Amino acid sequence: MSIDLSKMPKLGFGLMRLPETNGSIDIEHVCKMVDAYMNAGMNYFDTAYVYHGGKSEVAAREALVKRYPRDSFMLATKLPAWEIRKESDIDRIFNEQLERAGVDYFDLYLLHSIEDGNNYEVYEKYDCFSWGMKMKEEGKIKHLGFSYHGSPELLTQVLDKHPETEFVQIQLNYLDRSNPVVRSQKLYDILAERNIPIIVMEPVRGGMLADLGAEINGKFKAKRADKSVASWALRFVGTLPGVMTILSGMSNEEQMADNISTFTDFEPLDDSEMQLIDEITADILKVPQIGCTACKYCTPGCPMKISIPDVFRTVNTLRRYPDDWRAKNFYNGVASRGGRAGDCIGCGQCEGVCPQHLPIIELLKEASGILD
C-alpha cells in the first residue's frame, strides 16, 4: 500500500517537546494545541516509545485518540533498537505502544534512528523489517519506514536491501546541508533520486533557527516583515520536492499558531529568498556551534542529572554573544536543579544515544572550563 501524498499535511505535529507543568506533560495545554492543529485541517501526529520518558504516547491518547474519531487523524510512533534485548521484546514494546496510545493500529510505524553501528545491527539481527511487514499484513501498521541518523553510504545499503521501505524520516534544515556529520543534503539527494517520500525532523534545529540574534533576525525581517524567523526554516524545507511532511516539535500555542500560519496558503521560497538563506547560512557557520538539537535523548540516563542540552545552549550563546551575562545566569539556574558540566563522570551513556554523534564528554569538559 503506497502512501497517498495528497492526504499527508505539510506540517506534522511532533510530540517530543510538549509543554510541561511541574515536570509532567500539561495535557490541558496539549489539548488546546491539538484542537488548533486539527481545526486548521492538519492531522499527522508523530510520537515515539521514548519521548517524554515514555509519556508522549500516553499524551497522544489523552489529547487526541480519546477526543477525535480514529479515521480523522494519522498517528506515527517508533520502535527503539536500544530497548530490544531479545526477540520477544519487539512484540512486548509494540503491544505496550498500542495500549499507551489507545489504538488498534498505527498509520505510520518507524524503526527508530537507524545509523551506522549498533541500532541498524539490532534491527537486522531481529529481522525487524520482516516483523514490520507482518504487522502490516495483520493491519496493525499501515505504512512502514524508518528515521535515519546515519551516513549516506549506509542509507543506500539499507534502501537496496529493503525496497519495502515506504518513507524515510531525516534531519533536514538549511544549516545542516553541509554538516559533515549530518550530511542532510546527501541524504535528501539519495531519497529524492529514488522518489522515496521524505518526512523531515529538526527543520528548525531544536529551535535554534527560530532566533538567530538581532542582526540575522533583522535580515529576515527586512526581506519579509510579515514572516517569523522560524517560518523561513520551515519554508526552506517545504520548498524542496519530495518532502511529504515537516515535523515541528511545538511546545506552546504561540509556536502552533505561527506554524499554522506558515502552512496555510503555503508560500515556497523564491530565488531571492533562497539566496538570503544561503547568505545567512554562511554567516551562522562563521561562529562554531555545538551541534546539539536538544532532543534530550542524553538526559534520562545521566547519573549526575546534568541537563546536557541546556549546558550546550549556554556555551553556544556565549560563543555568539561573549558579553551576555544572562547566559551564565541561565546556566546557574539549570545547575541548581541538576548537575553542573564539571560533574560529568565520563560514563559515556549520553554519547551512545546521541543522534548527532557529539563527543559529549569532551564538550562537557570544555563547558565546565567556561561555566564552572
N, C-alpha and C positions, 0 to 999 in steps of 0.2 A: 504494500500500500504506500504510494508516494504521498508526500506532504503537499497539500493544496496551499501554495504560497499566498493565494488571494485571501485566505481565511486567517493568516497569521498577522497580527497587528505589528506595525513597525516598532512600537515601543512595548517592551516587556517589563513587567513588574518583578524585579529581583528581590527576594525575601531574605537577603543576607544581612542587611543593615537596618532592621526595623527599629522604630522608636522604642525606648525603654524607660521605665519608671522604677527607681529603686532596684535596678538590676534585673528586672523582669520585663518581657515584652508588653507594651501598652496596647492591649487588644482593642480597647475602645478607639484609640487613635488609629490603629491599623484598619479598623472597620471603616472609618471615615475616608481613609486613603483608598481602600478597595472600592468604596462606593463612587468616589470621584473618578477613579480609573475606569470602572465598568460603565458609568454614566457617559463617559467620553467615547464609548463604543470600542474599548480595548479590553482584551480578555486573556492574556497569556501571563501565567504566574510561574516563576522559577524558584524552587527551593532545593534543599539537599539534606541528607541524613544528619550532617554535622553542623549545619548552620545554627547559630544561637544555642550552641551546646545541646542540640537535639530538639529544640523547642520550635524551630521555624515551621516544620511540617504540621505541628500542633496548631500553630497560629494560623496556618492556611486553612485548617479545618474550622477553626472558630470564626475567623473573619470572612471566609469565602465559602467553603463547602456547605456549612450549615445554613448559609444565608442566600444562596443562589442555586438555581437548577443546575444539575451536573452537566447538561449539554450546553450551558451558556458560557462556559469558560474552559480553558485548556490549562492543565497543571503538569508541570515537569519536576522530576526530582532525580537523584543521582545515587549510584552505588559506590561506596568508598572502599577502594582497594585496601587501605591501611586498617580497616576493621575486619578484614577477611583472614581468618587463621586456618580454616578448614572449609571444605566444600559446602557443608550444611549451613555455614554462616550466611551464604548468599540468600537462600530462601528465608532464613530467620530475619535477616535485615529487611528483605523486601516485604515480608508479611508485616513486620513492625511498621514499615513505612505506610502500607495500606491502612493499618489501624490508626496510626498517628494522624494521617490526613483525612481519614474517614471516607475513603473512596474504594471503589471496586477495581479501578484501573487508573493508570497514568497515561496521559495523552502523549507525552514525550518522556523517554527514560534515557539517562546518560550514564555511561561508565565515567566516573568522576576523575578528572585530572590525569589523563594518560600522559606520560612523559617518559623520557629515556631512563631506564633502570627499573626500580622496584615495582612501581604501580603497574606498568604495562606487563611486566613479568607475572604479576599476580593474576591479572585478567586473562592472560594466556594459559597460565598453569591450571586455572579452574574453568577454562573454556567458557568465559563469561559472555562472549558474543553468541555462542550457540545457546546458552541459557537464555539470553535476551530474546532470541528468535523463538524459543519455546514459549516464553511468556507472551510473545506476540500471537502465536497460534492459539493460545488459551484466552486471548482477548484482554489480558491484564496490562499489556503495553500496546499502544497504538503505533508508536514510531520509536526506533532505536538509533542512538547516536552516542557521541562522547564529547566531553570537554577536554581541551588539549593545552598542555603547557610544555611540550617537548620541542625537539629540533625539527626543521623542515625535512631532514633525511628520514627520521622515524615516521613522520606523518605520511610520507609517500609509501613507506613499507606497510604501515597499518592499513592504509586505504587499498593497497594492492592485495593484501591478504584478506581484507574484509569488505568486499564490494556490497555487502548487505547494509553498510552504514548509510543512513538516510540523511544525516545532517551532522555538522561538527560545530562546536562552540569554541571560539578562540578569543584571546585577549587582543583587542584592536582599538587603537586610538592614534591620533596624529603624532603624538610624541614617541610612541614605541615602534614606528615604522622601521627605523634603522637600529633599534635597540639590539646590541649583539647577543643578548640572552633571549629576549622575547622573539625577535625577528618576525614581527607580525606581518610585515609586507610580504615576505616569502611564503608564510603560511597562507595568507589570503590568496596569493597568486596560484598556489597549488590547488586550492579548493575551487577557485573561480575557473581555472582551466578544465577541471573535471565536472563543472556545473553542479557541485555539491552545495546545497543551501547552507548558509553561514548564520549562526547565531553569535552575536558579539557580546562579550563581557568586558567590563572595565573600560567603557567608552570615555568616561571622564576621569579615569585612572584613580579610582578611590576618592574622588572629589578634588584631586589636585588641580584638574583643568577647569574647575569652576571658579577659582580665584587665583590669579597669577600675579597679583600685586598691582599697584595703581598704574604703573607705566604700561604694562602689557594689557591690562584690562581696558585702559584708555584707548589703546589702538583698536581693540574690537569695537568699543562704543563709538569711536569716531567714524567707523565704517558703517555700523548698524546700531544706532542708538536704541532701537526697539527690541534688540535681541540680548539675552543674558550671555555672560561669558560661557556658562555651561552649555548653552544651546549650540554654540559653534562646534564644540566637540561632538555633540550628537548629530548635528547636520553633516559634519565631515563623514562620519561613518555611514549615515543614511544615504549619502550621495553615491556610495560605492555599489556597483552592480553585484548582485548575488547575495547581498546581505538581507536575510529574511526577517530577523527580529533583533532589536538592540536592547539589551538588558540594562536597566538602571536600578541600582540598589537604593531606592528612595527612603529617606529617614524621617521626613516630615511633610506636611501638606503643602508647604511653600514649594518644595522641590517637585512634588507631584504636579502642582498647578503649572509650574514653569515648563516641565517636560511635556505635559498635555498640550500646552500652547505651542511648543516646538513641533509636535507631530500632528497637530490639527491644521489641515491645509499645508502640509509639509513643503518647505522650500529647499531644494538641493542647493549646494554652494555653486555660485557661478565662477568663472575663471578668475576674476579679480579677487574674490573671496578665498579661493583656493590658494592663490598666490600669497595672500596675507597670512594664511595658515602656515605656509612654508617659511615665511619670514619670521613669524613668531616662534615656530619650532626651533629655528636656528638660534634665536635669542635665548630661549629657555635652555638649550643644550650647552650654552656657554658657561652656565653655572652648574657644576657637577652636583647631582642629587642622588640620594639613596633611593633606589627604585622600588620602594615599598608601596603597595596599593591598599594597605590597611584591611586586608581580607581577614586578619585576626586568626588564621589557622594556627599561628605560633603560640598564642597566649594561653589556651586552656591547659596545655601540658607543661607550662613553665613552672618548675618547682619553686622559683623565687618570686612568682607572681608579678613579673616585670611586664608592663604594658608596652611591648616592643614597638608596635606601630606608632604610639604616641612619642616614644623616645626618638624614633627616626623622623617623625614630623617636626619635632623641635629642632633637631640638627639641620634638617633641610631649610627650615625657616631662618635659622641663624646663618646658614651659608648664603642665603639670598639677601637677608637683612641683618648684618652683623650687630647693629646697634639696637635691635628690637628687644627691649627689656621684658616685654610681655611673654616672649617665648620661654625664658627661664622661669618666670612665674608659673606659666602653664606646666612646665616640667616638674616644678616643685610640688604642684598640686597633684599631678599624676603619681609622683613618687610617694606622696603621703598616703596614697590609697593602695600601694603595692610596693614592688621593689624598685631600687634605683638601677641605672645601667651598670654600675660597678658591682652590683650584687650577683651578676651572672657567674655561674659555676662551670660554664663550658660543657654542659651535658650533651648539647647538640640536638635535642629533640626538635627544637624550632627549625633548625636547618633541614631536618628530614622531611618536614611538611611544607616548607616554603615554596609556593608555586613560582616565585621569581628567582629561586636558587641563590638567594643572597647569603654572603658569608656573615651571618648574623653575629656569631661570637666575636669576630674581629671588629665588626661595626659597633658592637656594644662597648668594646674596649675603647675605641676612638670616641664614642659618645660620652663615656664616663670621663675621659680626659677633658672634654669640653664642658660638661654639665655638672660633674660632681666635684 
